[in-house]
Amino acid sequence: MESLASVACSVQTSALLQVLLFSTMTRALDVIEEVLDWSGFHHLRLDGATAAADRGRLVEEFNRPGARSIHLFPFWEWTDN
């Protein structure tokens, strides 16, 4: 969690930094998301539970110039089976 805090602080202080965090364990992303919420760090999560209407907004926010945030993705959502 110390490494996560360090990365999150870097995102908050850098004008151009975005972090993509992939995990094969959605429960790990749940815990990371809770820590980021508790710490007040801006983050976005895109997974199978994300409503289709919200996906476009999340992608637009990711692509917005100057966006600074941590993006959480479950790895299995983006692999071919």
VOBA-582660 format. One line per 4 residues: their letters; for each residue x, z, y of N, C-alpha, C, O, CB. Coordinates in Angstrom, 3 decimals, padded with zeros to 6 digits. Atoms other than C-alpha are relative to their C-alpha. Glycine has a CB too. Layout:
! VOBA-582660
a) X Z Y X Z Y X Z Y X Z Y X Z Y; ...;
This chain:
! VOBA-582660
mesl) 000.817 000.000 -001.193 000.000 000.000 000.000 000.862 000.000 001.260 000.422 -000.456 002.315 -000.930 001.200 -000.003; -000.893 000.028 -001.156 002.984 000.483 002.307 000.333 -001.435 000.387 000.402 -001.760 001.572 001.288 000.783 -000.293; -000.282 001.416 -000.280 003.805 -003.223 001.983 -001.199 -000.657 000.668 -001.036 -001.455 001.591 000.364 -000.755 -001.301; 001.212 000.546 -000.598 000.202 -004.099 002.792 -000.104 000.437 001.456 -000.437 -000.371 002.323 -001.248 000.445 -000.789;
asva) 000.055 -000.504 -001.376 000.323 -001.900 005.896 001.017 -000.725 000.878 000.731 -001.043 002.032 000.259 001.521 000.032; -001.036 000.705 -000.754 003.553 -003.589 006.983 -000.432 -001.424 000.331 -000.260 -001.888 001.458 001.311 -000.020 -000.789; 000.478 001.371 -000.217 002.082 -007.070 006.545 -001.135 000.002 001.013 -001.160 -000.834 001.916 -000.467 -000.640 -001.331; 001.142 -000.079 -000.910 -001.122 -006.072 008.332 000.458 000.257 001.428 -000.081 -000.328 002.367 -000.966 001.100 -000.448;
csvq) -000.534 -000.260 -001.343 000.853 -004.691 011.274 000.647 -001.252 000.573 000.518 -001.528 001.765 001.018 001.153 -000.033; -000.624 001.242 -000.454 002.821 -007.945 011.459 -001.053 -001.002 000.457 -000.858 -001.701 001.452 000.857 -000.608 -001.116; 001.084 000.908 -000.372 -000.415 -009.925 011.573 -000.567 000.405 001.356 -000.834 -000.455 002.196 -001.115 -000.002 -001.077; 000.586 -000.490 -001.244 -001.750 -007.754 014.392 000.906 -000.266 001.200 000.408 -000.471 002.307 -000.288 001.490 -000.110;
tsal) -000.918 000.127 -001.122 001.387 -008.149 016.518 000.524 -001.412 000.215 001.100 -001.689 001.267 001.147 000.919 -000.196; -000.485 001.369 -000.116 002.215 -011.827 015.893 -001.119 -000.897 000.504 -002.272 -000.754 000.096 000.539 -000.509 -001.352; 001.014 000.897 -000.562 000.422 -014.536 017.837 -000.357 -001.143 -000.946 -001.397 -001.776 -000.766 000.486 -000.568 001.319; 000.220 001.177 000.819 000.669 -017.135 015.079 -000.091 000.281 -001.485 -000.088 -000.657 -002.282 001.077 -000.968 000.239;
lqvl) -000.110 -000.340 001.411 000.610 -015.279 011.792 -001.360 000.145 -000.673 -002.246 000.843 -000.180 000.784 001.275 -000.160; 001.135 -000.198 000.878 -002.026 -015.613 009.102 000.546 000.244 -001.396 001.563 -000.333 -001.782 -000.976 -001.223 000.032; -000.430 -000.326 001.352 -001.712 -014.203 005.611 -001.108 -000.395 -000.965 -002.275 -000.059 -000.763 000.349 001.514 -000.134; 000.914 000.313 001.089 -003.353 -015.630 002.505 000.387 000.882 -001.165 001.517 000.813 -001.647 000.044 -001.522 -000.388;
lfst) -000.279 -000.930 001.080 -003.603 -012.994 -000.197 -000.882 -000.370 -001.189 -002.108 -000.268 -001.124 -000.240 001.477 000.446; 000.706 000.378 001.227 -004.556 -014.168 -003.692 000.215 001.081 -001.051 001.289 001.676 -001.133 000.488 -001.386 -000.526; -000.121 -000.953 001.101 -005.240 -011.887 -006.636 -000.865 -000.471 -001.163 -001.946 -001.025 -000.963 -000.411 001.431 000.451; 000.801 000.326 001.176 -006.417 -012.456 -010.191 -000.986 001.114 -000.310 -001.878 000.942 -001.141 000.900 -000.256 -001.208;
mtra) 000.889 -001.145 000.243 -008.138 -009.066 -010.086 -000.857 000.244 001.238 -000.352 000.669 002.277 000.818 001.281 -000.363; 000.872 -000.203 -001.151 -011.161 -008.890 -007.813 -000.085 001.472 000.388 -000.298 001.794 001.557 -001.391 -000.540 -000.293; 000.019 -001.435 -000.331 -011.103 -005.099 -008.055 001.178 000.358 000.907 001.050 001.205 001.791 000.042 000.859 -001.291; -001.150 -000.227 -000.884 -007.624 -005.163 -006.486 -000.335 -000.456 001.421 000.024 000.209 002.393 001.258 -000.750 -000.526;
ldvi) 000.420 000.459 -001.325 -009.069 -007.215 -003.626 -000.995 000.964 000.624 -000.977 001.175 001.837 -000.612 -001.397 -000.087; 000.943 -001.001 -000.506 -011.884 -004.658 -003.323 000.755 001.173 000.628 000.411 001.632 001.718 -000.923 000.503 -001.138; -000.783 -001.140 -000.496 -009.325 -001.871 -002.891 000.750 -000.387 001.274 000.760 000.367 002.247 000.998 000.491 -001.083; -000.725 000.465 -001.185 -007.223 -003.899 -000.442 -000.950 -000.139 001.177 -000.611 000.235 002.300 000.703 -001.343 -000.279;
eevl) 000.995 000.159 -001.061 -010.354 -004.731 001.544 -000.416 001.357 000.565 -000.574 001.501 001.777 -001.232 -000.754 -000.529; 000.341 -001.345 -000.466 -011.288 -001.046 001.713 001.098 000.575 000.886 000.815 001.187 001.916 -000.249 000.926 -001.190; -001.128 -000.499 -000.798 -007.806 -000.171 002.993 000.037 -000.704 001.358 000.237 -000.055 002.385 001.343 -000.211 -000.755; -000.005 000.746 -001.257 -007.955 -002.933 005.620 -001.157 000.433 000.897 -000.980 000.580 002.107 -000.079 -001.507 -000.273;
dwsg) 001.145 -000.508 -000.768 -011.438 -001.787 006.704 000.315 001.353 000.611 000.082 001.581 001.798 -001.245 000.104 -000.891; -000.305 -001.364 -000.442 -010.292 001.819 006.943 001.051 -000.008 001.109 000.997 000.801 002.036 000.490 000.853 -001.185; -001.082 000.071 -000.973 -007.199 000.811 008.919 -000.383 -000.783 001.257 000.337 -000.755 002.256 001.213 -000.626 -000.637; 000.460 000.754 -001.162 -009.163 -001.414 011.284 000.654 -001.361 000.169 000.625 -001.923 001.264 000.232 000.797 001.221;
fhhl) -000.647 001.301 -000.080 -007.263 -004.626 010.458 -001.011 -001.112 -000.256 -001.868 -000.998 -001.132 001.160 -000.089 -001.002; 000.912 001.133 000.145 -009.075 -007.944 010.832 000.341 -000.771 -001.276 001.498 -001.115 -001.518 000.075 -000.933 001.241; -000.199 000.760 001.229 -009.545 -009.734 007.530 -001.277 -000.755 -000.346 -002.365 -000.416 000.119 000.416 000.932 -001.164; 001.115 000.796 000.491 -011.782 -012.302 005.877 000.121 -000.095 -001.508 001.225 -000.125 -002.051 -000.028 -001.414 000.654;
rldg) -000.018 000.147 001.451 -012.772 -012.592 002.251 -000.925 -001.144 -000.389 -002.084 -001.200 000.024 -000.423 001.322 -000.706; 000.771 001.142 000.470 -013.928 -015.787 000.589 000.066 -000.004 -001.512 001.126 -000.227 -002.096 000.531 -001.342 000.596; 000.045 -000.003 001.458 -015.053 -015.540 -003.018 -001.351 -000.504 -000.468 -002.154 -000.973 000.338 000.275 001.410 -000.560; 001.239 000.508 000.561 -017.895 -016.460 -005.326 -001.255 000.663 000.545 -002.339 000.084 000.478 000.030 000.156 -001.464;
ataa) 001.147 -000.710 -000.560 -020.164 -013.879 -003.683 -000.278 -000.390 001.451 -001.297 000.009 002.014 000.227 001.492 -000.089; 000.185 000.418 -001.387 -019.731 -015.464 -000.240 -001.086 -001.064 000.059 -001.014 -002.076 -000.638 001.327 -000.534 000.607; 001.103 000.952 -000.142 -022.912 -017.248 000.785 000.520 -001.345 000.500 001.454 -001.396 001.301 -001.073 000.551 000.963; -000.423 001.348 -000.389 -022.565 -021.012 001.206 -000.041 -000.167 001.519 000.837 -000.809 002.095 -000.892 -001.059 -000.673;
adrg) 000.118 000.112 -001.454 -023.724 -020.724 004.821 001.157 000.690 000.712 001.544 000.274 001.804 -001.324 000.593 000.469; -001.103 -000.736 -000.619 -020.909 -018.251 005.551 001.354 -000.642 -000.256 002.297 -000.418 000.503 000.017 001.418 -000.503; -001.293 000.603 000.356 -018.153 -020.284 003.891 000.536 -000.890 001.115 001.718 -000.822 001.453 -000.132 -000.813 -001.287; -000.422 000.880 -001.087 -018.051 -022.878 006.657 000.507 000.777 001.194 001.511 000.404 001.800 -001.138 -000.891 000.424;
rlve) -000.417 -000.838 -001.127 -017.813 -020.182 009.322 001.362 000.622 -000.272 002.205 000.683 000.623 -001.040 001.101 000.273; -001.277 -000.611 000.346 -014.951 -018.484 007.472 001.135 -001.018 000.070 002.224 -000.702 000.548 -000.068 000.616 -001.396; -001.027 001.042 -000.060 -013.041 -021.763 007.128 000.290 -000.365 001.457 001.448 -000.554 001.832 -000.445 -001.254 -000.795; -000.205 000.296 -001.422 -013.594 -022.524 010.825 000.807 001.097 000.671 001.691 000.807 001.477 -001.345 -000.174 000.716;
efnr) -000.752 -001.103 -000.594 -012.322 -019.077 011.774 001.453 -000.042 -000.444 002.353 000.236 000.348 -000.630 001.347 -000.375; -001.369 000.119 000.494 -009.264 -019.581 009.579 000.756 -001.095 000.752 001.928 -000.922 001.089 000.002 -000.295 -001.508; -000.644 001.145 -000.652 -008.527 -022.938 011.245 000.049 000.110 001.517 000.674 -000.725 002.172 -000.716 -001.260 -000.376; 000.028 -000.161 -001.457 -009.145 -021.663 014.787 001.422 000.218 000.528 002.142 001.072 000.010 -000.920 001.188 000.405;
pgar) -001.333 -000.192 -000.565 -005.975 -022.012 016.905 000.199 001.445 000.471 -000.666 002.020 001.132 000.228 -000.972 001.167; -000.316 -001.360 -000.414 -004.329 -018.646 017.445 -000.645 001.082 -000.850 -000.514 002.267 -000.544 -000.406 000.187 001.404; 000.648 -000.994 000.863 -006.322 -016.964 014.661 001.062 000.882 -000.645 002.094 000.396 -001.108 -000.872 -000.689 -001.089; -000.895 -000.955 000.656 -004.629 -013.838 013.338 -000.837 000.834 -000.941 -001.689 001.609 -000.506 000.755 000.903 001.038;
sihl) 000.769 -000.796 000.945 -005.998 -012.362 010.179 000.598 -000.102 -001.388 001.497 -000.900 -001.652 -001.461 -000.443 -000.017; -000.372 -000.006 001.407 -005.552 -011.634 006.519 -001.198 -000.559 -000.763 -002.326 -000.103 -000.577 000.398 001.452 -000.503; 001.064 000.649 000.752 -007.568 -013.817 004.157 000.152 000.361 -001.470 001.216 000.169 -002.058 000.027 -001.542 000.202; -000.014 -000.456 001.393 -008.447 -012.488 000.720 -000.728 -001.008 -000.888 -001.856 -001.406 -000.600 -000.653 001.401 -000.126;
fpfw) 000.574 000.956 000.938 -009.085 -014.856 -002.186 000.234 000.467 -001.429 001.349 000.862 -001.771 000.600 -001.401 000.215; -000.255 -000.220 001.433 -009.618 -014.206 -005.886 000.596 -001.281 -000.572 000.042 -002.363 -000.380 -001.321 000.405 -000.771; -000.738 001.165 000.485 -007.188 -016.539 -007.628 -000.839 -000.857 -000.947 -000.767 -002.084 -000.888 001.273 000.445 -000.700; 000.755 000.765 000.987 -009.562 -017.546 -010.421 -001.044 -000.913 000.629 -001.465 -001.888 000.006 -000.671 000.936 -000.964;
ewtd) 000.977 000.852 -000.687 -012.004 -019.011 -007.885 000.577 -001.367 000.346 -000.168 -002.324 000.554 -000.491 000.683 001.267; -000.619 001.212 -000.506 -009.478 -021.682 -006.971 000.839 -000.722 -001.055 001.656 -001.576 -000.711 000.856 000.329 001.190; -000.757 000.667 001.049 -008.069 -022.747 -010.329 -000.927 -000.851 -000.852 -002.121 -000.571 -000.961 000.743 001.024 -000.870; 000.768 000.823 000.939 -009.209 -025.450 -012.717 000.044 000.646 -001.371 001.115 001.040 -001.833 000.551 -001.454 -000.060;
n) 000.042 -000.612 001.346 -010.338 -024.079 -016.085 000.082 -001.048 -001.068 000.061 -000.724 -002.255 -001.271 000.824 -000.192;
